[in-house]
Amino acid sequence: MKSLSLKLKRVIGYSITKVKRVLESKCISTLGLNNLSNREAWLKAKLCDIPKGSRILDAGAGELQYKEYCNHLNYVSQDFGQYDGLGDSIGLQTKAWDNSKLDIISDIGAIPEPDNSFDAIMCIEVFEHLPSPIEAIKEFSRLLRNDGVLIITAPFASLTHFAPYHFYTGFNKYFYEKHLPENGFEIEEIIPNGNYFEYLAQEIRYRVPNQYSDKTLSKSQKQTVQNFLNILKELNSVDKGSSELLCFGYHVKARKI
């Protein structure tokens, strides 16, 4: 079963940061570039709220990129450890992947730890890679102590990546509102990351043109793309709840009751 993390931070994380700096230096809109930074800021804040010394499981930890946010915690990483960066060569791949630092290599639905053995669990950008995400929620409920904290993020709309370990295109809030309470959790926070206009801007920036087209845009075509980004920026400034239609993903904090 696939237990990975983050939507290709290794592939696009640095490039996003570089692009943002260039655009900001030229006073050009950065709409659509905040998916990753929004998620990481929220995650860091939630992890900081967990008491020092608490035992936390990073389920689907991948390359442990969020271990640095857990220096005050007793951190344990888990992943199925089979992704190698190449996958089946379909869709977006990282080209390299390091599983050597994982504490636990196992199926995410059968983690070899006792009942009630963690104070907190985080599962970041993993659910789309799981054949059975509801089974993972059940396992988290088993592993968490009463009043333990569960932190989840997953995409709302997901392009093919890390294939063949990509099984769902995304999750809306109704998935969590149904399956978390059914498995002993009370949702304390569920918030959208971005909105319809931001998502469109992200895809226009990174997929026009892309690896699936040999087309090189002309100067006038590039200007057309920029004009559309400016329109999206204007629409975003007067947004009226478009996140209910489409967003980057949901950030969820729940507590075992």
C-alpha positions as CSV (number, residue, x, y, z in Angstrom):
1,M,0.0,0.0,0.0
2,K,1.3,3.4,-0.9
3,S,2.3,5.7,2.0
4,L,4.1,8.8,0.5
5,S,4.2,12.4,1.4
6,L,3.9,15.8,-0.3
7,K,3.1,16.5,-3.9
8,L,6.6,16.4,-5.4
9,K,8.3,18.9,-3.2
10,R,11.6,17.5,-4.3
11,V,10.7,18.1,-7.9
12,I,9.1,21.5,-7.8
13,G,9.6,22.9,-4.3
14,Y,12.8,24.8,-5.1
15,S,11.6,26.0,-8.5
16,I,8.4,27.4,-6.9
17,T,10.4,29.4,-4.4
18,K,12.7,30.7,-7.2
19,V,9.8,31.7,-9.4
20,K,8.0,33.5,-6.5
21,R,11.1,35.5,-5.8
22,V,11.5,36.5,-9.4
23,L,7.9,37.4,-9.8
24,E,7.8,39.4,-6.5
25,S,10.9,41.3,-7.5
26,K,9.1,42.4,-10.7
27,C,5.9,43.1,-8.8
28,I,4.1,40.4,-10.8
29,S,1.2,38.4,-9.3
30,T,2.2,35.2,-7.4
31,L,-1.3,33.9,-7.5
32,G,-1.2,30.1,-7.7
33,L,2.2,29.7,-6.1
34,N,1.2,29.3,-2.5
35,N,-0.1,25.7,-2.3
36,L,3.0,24.4,-0.6
37,S,3.8,27.4,1.5
38,N,0.2,27.6,2.8
39,R,0.3,23.9,3.8
40,E,3.6,24.0,5.5
41,A,2.8,27.1,7.5
42,W,-0.4,25.5,8.7
43,L,1.3,22.2,9.5
44,K,4.1,23.9,11.4
45,A,1.7,25.8,13.5
46,K,-0.3,22.7,14.4
47,L,2.8,20.8,15.3
48,C,4.0,23.6,17.5
49,D,0.8,23.3,19.5
50,I,1.5,19.7,20.4
51,P,3.1,19.5,23.9
52,K,6.9,18.9,24.2
53,G,7.9,15.3,24.5
54,S,4.7,13.9,22.9
55,R,5.1,10.8,20.8
56,I,4.1,11.5,17.2
57,L,3.8,9.2,14.2
58,D,4.6,10.6,10.7
59,A,2.5,8.2,8.7
60,G,3.6,8.0,5.1
61,A,6.7,10.0,6.0
62,G,8.5,9.6,2.7
63,E,11.8,11.4,3.0
64,L,11.0,12.8,6.4
65,Q,10.8,16.4,5.2
66,Y,8.7,17.4,8.2
67,K,10.8,15.9,10.8
68,E,12.4,19.3,11.3
69,Y,9.1,20.6,12.6
70,C,9.1,18.0,15.3
71,N,12.3,18.7,17.2
72,H,10.3,19.2,20.4
73,L,8.5,15.8,19.9
74,N,9.4,12.1,20.1
75,Y,9.2,11.6,16.3
76,V,8.6,8.2,14.7
77,S,8.4,7.8,10.9
78,Q,6.6,5.2,8.9
79,D,6.2,4.5,5.2
80,F,5.8,1.4,3.0
81,G,9.2,2.2,1.6
82,Q,8.7,0.9,-2.0
83,Y,8.7,4.1,-4.1
84,D,12.0,4.6,-5.8
85,G,11.6,7.9,-7.5
86,L,11.0,6.3,-10.9
87,G,7.8,4.5,-10.4
88,D,6.4,3.3,-13.7
89,S,7.6,6.5,-15.5
90,I,4.0,7.7,-16.0
91,G,3.0,11.2,-14.9
92,L,5.1,13.2,-12.4
93,Q,8.0,11.4,-10.7
94,T,10.8,12.6,-8.5
95,K,13.5,10.6,-10.3
96,A,15.2,9.8,-6.9
97,W,13.9,8.9,-3.5
98,D,15.6,7.9,-0.2
99,N,13.9,5.4,2.1
100,S,16.9,4.8,4.2
101,K,16.0,6.9,7.2
102,L,12.5,5.4,8.0
103,D,11.9,4.1,11.5
104,I,9.1,1.7,10.4
105,I,8.6,0.1,7.0
106,S,5.1,-1.4,6.8
107,D,1.6,-1.2,5.3
108,I,0.0,2.0,6.6
109,G,-3.1,0.0,7.6
110,A,-1.1,-2.4,9.7
111,I,1.6,-0.5,11.6
112,P,3.5,-2.7,14.1
113,E,2.9,-0.5,17.2
114,P,0.7,-1.2,20.2
115,D,-2.8,0.2,20.7
116,N,-2.9,3.8,22.1
117,S,0.8,4.2,21.6
118,F,0.9,7.7,20.1
119,D,-0.1,11.2,21.3
120,A,-0.3,12.5,17.8
121,I,-0.3,11.3,14.2
122,M,0.3,13.4,11.0
123,C,-0.4,12.1,7.5
124,I,0.6,14.8,5.0
125,E,-0.3,14.5,1.3
126,V,-0.6,10.7,1.5
127,F,-4.2,9.7,1.1
128,E,-4.2,9.8,-2.7
129,H,-1.5,7.2,-2.7
130,L,-3.5,4.7,-0.5
131,P,-5.7,2.0,-2.1
132,S,-7.7,2.1,1.1
133,P,-7.5,5.4,3.0
134,I,-10.4,4.6,5.3
135,E,-8.4,1.6,6.6
136,A,-5.6,4.1,7.4
137,I,-8.1,6.2,9.4
138,K,-9.1,3.1,11.3
139,E,-5.5,2.3,12.1
140,F,-4.8,5.8,13.3
141,S,-7.8,5.5,15.6
142,R,-6.2,2.3,17.0
143,L,-2.8,3.8,17.5
144,L,-3.9,7.1,19.1
145,R,-4.4,7.5,22.8
146,N,-7.7,9.1,23.9
147,D,-7.6,12.9,23.2
148,G,-4.8,12.3,20.8
149,V,-4.4,14.6,17.8
150,L,-4.7,13.6,14.1
151,I,-3.4,16.0,11.5
152,I,-4.1,15.3,7.8
153,T,-3.7,17.1,4.5
154,A,-4.5,15.7,1.1
155,P,-5.2,17.2,-2.3
156,F,-8.7,18.2,-3.5
157,A,-7.7,17.6,-7.1
158,S,-4.7,15.5,-7.8
159,L,-2.7,15.0,-11.0
160,T,-1.1,11.7,-11.6
161,H,2.1,11.5,-9.6
162,F,4.3,8.8,-8.0
163,A,2.5,6.3,-10.3
164,P,1.7,3.4,-10.0
165,Y,1.1,4.4,-6.4
166,H,-1.6,6.9,-7.2
167,F,-5.2,5.7,-6.5
168,Y,-7.4,8.8,-5.8
169,T,-7.7,12.1,-7.6
170,G,-8.5,13.9,-4.3
171,F,-10.7,14.4,-1.2
172,N,-13.3,17.0,-0.3
173,K,-14.4,18.0,3.1
174,Y,-17.3,15.5,3.1
175,F,-14.9,12.6,3.0
176,Y,-13.5,13.7,6.4
177,E,-16.8,14.7,7.8
178,K,-18.2,11.2,7.2
179,H,-15.2,8.9,7.9
180,L,-13.5,10.6,10.8
181,P,-16.5,10.7,13.2
182,E,-17.3,7.1,12.2
183,N,-13.9,6.1,13.4
184,G,-13.9,7.8,16.8
185,F,-12.6,11.3,15.8
186,E,-14.0,14.8,16.5
187,I,-13.1,17.3,13.8
188,E,-11.7,20.5,15.3
189,E,-10.6,22.2,12.2
190,I,-11.1,21.7,8.5
191,I,-10.0,24.5,6.2
192,P,-9.5,24.8,2.4
193,N,-6.0,25.6,1.1
194,G,-6.5,28.1,-1.7
195,N,-9.6,28.4,-4.0
196,Y,-10.9,28.0,-7.5
197,F,-9.0,30.9,-9.0
198,E,-5.7,30.0,-7.2
199,Y,-5.9,26.4,-8.4
200,L,-6.5,27.5,-12.0
201,A,-3.5,29.9,-11.8
202,Q,-1.3,27.1,-10.5
203,E,-2.1,24.8,-13.3
204,I,-1.7,27.6,-16.0
205,R,1.7,28.4,-14.6
206,Y,3.0,24.8,-14.6
207,R,1.1,23.1,-17.4
208,V,1.1,25.7,-20.2
209,P,3.1,24.5,-22.1
210,N,4.3,21.2,-20.5
211,Q,6.1,17.9,-21.2
212,Y,3.0,16.6,-23.1
213,S,3.3,19.2,-25.8
214,D,6.1,20.2,-28.2
215,K,4.6,23.6,-28.6
216,T,6.7,26.7,-27.8
217,L,4.4,29.6,-27.0
218,S,4.9,32.8,-29.1
219,K,5.4,36.1,-27.4
220,S,1.8,37.0,-28.0
221,Q,0.6,33.7,-26.6
222,K,2.7,34.2,-23.5
223,Q,1.1,37.6,-23.1
224,T,-2.3,36.0,-23.4
225,V,-1.4,33.6,-20.6
226,Q,-0.2,36.5,-18.4
227,N,-3.4,38.4,-19.2
228,F,-5.5,35.4,-18.0
229,L,-3.4,35.2,-14.8
230,N,-4.2,38.9,-14.3
231,I,-7.9,38.2,-14.8
232,L,-7.7,35.4,-12.2
233,K,-5.9,37.7,-9.8
234,E,-8.7,40.3,-10.2
235,L,-11.4,37.6,-9.7
236,N,-9.6,36.3,-6.7
237,S,-9.6,39.7,-5.0
238,V,-13.4,39.5,-4.9
239,D,-13.7,35.8,-4.3
240,K,-17.0,34.7,-2.7
241,G,-16.3,31.3,-1.4
242,S,-15.0,29.5,-4.6
243,S,-13.0,27.1,-2.4
244,E,-16.2,25.1,-2.0
245,L,-16.0,24.3,-5.7
246,L,-12.2,23.7,-6.0
247,C,-9.1,24.3,-3.9
248,F,-5.6,22.8,-3.5
249,G,-6.7,20.6,-0.7
250,Y,-8.1,20.5,2.9
251,H,-6.2,20.9,6.1
252,V,-7.7,18.8,8.9
253,K,-7.1,18.6,12.6
254,A,-9.2,16.0,14.6
255,R,-9.0,14.6,18.0
256,K,-9.7,11.0,19.2
257,I,-12.7,10.9,21.5
